[in-house]
């Protein structure tokens, strides 16, 4: 099953980390920054009139002729959890082939379940280990590790400058009744410390506006939104 791992990046030519594991991934950067990313492989320039992460994601989908698995450029580590009765252990995985196999399986399950959206869990702690529930079928799939069956059915809503992944997940759940999220592996990112990328002086205001829009568009689906550091953590009620 053909798919492409796509890493959107901006202003992080020497700071991005995801490529250290995902060596076969394609890196999408503004055209003006292609030369500064020349030390990396598979760098593709995004036209200058495509502004913001949401529009960039849609441009990637529309200019890729296979399924897409998005991974943010600030990956810290990934892996899985082993658990005994009273303790757990995080096992970090650095072999890209392990993730490739899991992504292939994830897309296969998505086709079987007729879900266009899939993803991995995004936090490396004991909450990722569901011994009896390796998949969650009604959870949000975050853009930091989100797969999309790229047949033109689903794109991101470009009215959302941030939280576009929450909007797409909610829209998909309402339309299709599910998403497919794997709890077998996780990918944990660092969204707040690295310069560039989604660090934005107006980020908080953008998130507040996106939250208002989400609550208006999907009444009753947002259970809680807590301000944590530089962003809002959203808990869904679905």
C-alpha positions in Angstrom: 0.0 0.0 0.0 1.7 3.1 -1.2 2.1 6.1 1.1 4.5 9.0 1.6 5.8 10.3 5.0 5.6 14.1 4.8 7.3 16.5 7.2 6.2 20.1 6.9 8.9 22.4 8.2 9.8 26.1 8.3 12.7 28.0 9.7 14.3 24.8 11.2 16.9 23.7 8.7 19.5 23.0 11.4 17.0 22.3 14.3 14.6 19.8 12.9 14.8 16.3 14.5 12.3 14.0 12.8 14.6 13.1 9.9 17.0 11.4 12.2 14.6 8.5 12.4 12.5 9.0 9.3 15.3 9.1 6.7 13.0 8.3 3.8 10.5 11.1 4.5 9.9 14.0 2.3 10.5 17.5 3.8 8.2 20.3 2.6 9.5 23.8 3.2 8.8 27.3 1.7 10.4 27.8 -1.7 12.6 30.5 -0.2 14.1 28.1 2.3 14.9 25.2 0.0 18.6 26.1 -0.2 18.9 26.4 3.6 17.6 22.8 3.8 20.1 21.5 1.2 21.8 19.3 3.8 18.7 17.1 3.9 17.3 14.6 1.4 13.9 14.8 -0.4 13.3 18.5 0.2 10.4 19.9 -1.8 9.6 23.6 -2.1 6.1 24.8 -1.3 5.0 27.9 -3.4 5.3 31.2 -1.7 1.6 31.9 -2.0 0.8 29.0 0.3 0.7 30.5 3.8 0.5 28.7 7.1 0.5 25.1 8.2 -3.1 24.3 7.3 -2.7 25.5 3.7 0.6 23.7 3.5 -1.0 20.4 4.5 -3.6 20.8 1.9 -1.0 21.7 -0.8 0.9 18.5 0.1 -2.2 16.4 -0.2 -3.2 17.9 -3.5 0.4 17.5 -4.9 1.0 13.9 -3.8 -0.4 11.0 -5.8 -0.6 8.5 -2.9 -1.7 8.4 0.7 0.0 10.8 3.1 1.3 10.3 6.7 2.1 13.6 8.3 4.8 13.9 11.0 5.9 17.2 12.5 9.5 18.2 12.3 10.2 18.3 16.0 10.0 14.6 17.0 11.6 13.9 20.3 11.3 10.1 20.3 8.9 7.3 19.7 8.3 3.7 20.8 6.0 1.6 22.8 5.2 0.7 26.4 5.8 -2.6 28.3 3.8 -3.0 31.4 3.7 -5.4 34.4 1.2 -5.4 37.2 2.6 -2.4 39.0 5.0 -0.6 36.7 5.6 0.3 33.1 8.6 1.0 30.9 9.0 3.2 27.8 10.9 1.4 25.1 12.3 3.9 22.5 12.4 2.7 18.9 14.9 4.3 16.4 14.4 1.9 13.5 12.4 3.6 10.8 11.4 0.2 9.4 9.4 -0.6 12.6 7.3 2.6 12.1 6.9 2.0 8.3 5.4 -1.5 9.0 3.0 0.0 11.6 1.9 2.8 9.3 1.2 0.2 6.6 -1.0 -1.8 9.0 -2.7 1.4 10.1 -3.7 2.3 6.6 -4.9 -1.3 6.0 -7.1 -1.1 9.1 -8.4 2.3 7.9 -9.4 0.8 4.6 -11.2 -2.1 6.3 -13.0 0.3 8.7 -13.8 2.8 5.9 -12.0 5.6 7.7 -10.0 8.2 5.8 -8.2 9.4 9.0 -5.7 7.5 11.2 -2.8 8.2 13.5 -0.6 7.2 16.4 -0.9 8.2 20.0 1.2 11.2 20.8 2.5 10.9 24.4 5.1 8.5 25.7 3.8 7.5 29.1 1.7 4.7 30.5 -1.5 6.0 29.0 -0.4 4.8 25.7 -0.5 1.1 26.7 -4.0 -0.3 26.3 -3.5 -4.0 26.6 -7.0 -4.9 25.6 -7.6 -1.9 23.3 -4.8 -1.5 20.7 -7.0 0.8 18.6 -9.2 3.7 19.5 -12.0 4.4 17.0 -13.4 7.7 18.3 -10.3 9.7 19.2 -8.7 12.7 17.8 -5.8 12.1 15.4 -3.3 14.9 15.8 -1.5 16.4 12.8 1.9 15.6 14.4 1.4 12.0 13.3 -1.7 11.7 11.2 -2.4 9.6 8.1 -4.9 10.5 5.4 -6.3 8.3 2.7 -5.6 10.8 -0.1 -8.4 10.3 -2.6 -9.7 13.9 -2.4 -12.5 13.2 0.0 -11.0 15.0 3.0 -8.9 18.2 3.3 -8.2 20.5 6.2 -10.5 23.5 6.7 -8.3 26.5 5.9 -10.4 28.8 8.1 -8.4 27.1 10.9 -4.9 28.5 11.2 -4.3 26.2 14.2 -6.2 23.2 15.7 -6.9 22.2 12.1 -6.3 18.6 13.1 -9.0 18.7 15.7 -11.5 20.1 13.2 -10.7 17.5 10.7 -11.0 14.7 13.3 -14.3 16.0 14.6 -15.7 16.4 11.0 -14.6 12.9 10.1 -16.1 11.4 13.3 -19.4 13.1 12.7 -19.5 12.1 9.0 -18.0 8.6 9.1 -18.6 7.6 12.8 -15.0 7.0 13.6 -11.3 7.6 13.2 -8.6 4.9 13.5 -5.9 5.7 16.2 -3.3 3.1 17.1 -2.2 2.9 20.7 0.5 0.4 19.9 3.2 2.9 19.1 3.5 6.6 20.0 5.4 9.6 18.7 6.2 12.4 21.1 7.1 15.8 19.8 8.5 19.0 21.2 6.2 21.8 20.1 7.1 24.7 22.3 10.9 24.9 22.8 12.4 24.8 19.3 12.6 28.1 17.4 10.6 28.4 14.2 7.9 26.0 13.2 4.6 26.6 15.1 6.2 29.0 17.7 4.3 32.2 17.0 3.9 35.3 19.2 0.2 35.3 18.3 -0.2 31.5 18.7 -2.4 31.8 21.9 -4.8 34.2 20.2 -5.1 32.0 17.2 -5.8 29.0 19.5 -8.5 30.9 21.4 -10.2 31.9 18.1 -9.9 28.3 16.8 -11.5 27.0 20.1 -14.4 29.4 19.7 -15.0 28.2 16.1 -14.8 24.5 17.1 -17.3 25.0 19.9 -19.6 26.8 17.5 -19.3 24.2 14.7 -19.4 21.1 16.9 -21.6 21.9 19.9 -21.2 19.5 22.8 -18.1 17.9 21.3 -15.6 19.8 23.3 -15.5 18.6 26.9 -12.7 20.7 28.2 -9.9 23.1 27.0 -7.1 23.9 29.4 -4.4 26.4 28.9 -1.1 24.7 29.4 2.1 26.8 28.8 2.0 28.0 25.3 -1.1 26.2 24.0 -4.5 24.7 24.8 -5.0 21.0 25.5 -8.5 19.9 24.3 -10.5 17.0 25.6 -13.3 15.8 23.4 -16.7 14.6 24.5 -17.5 12.0 21.8 
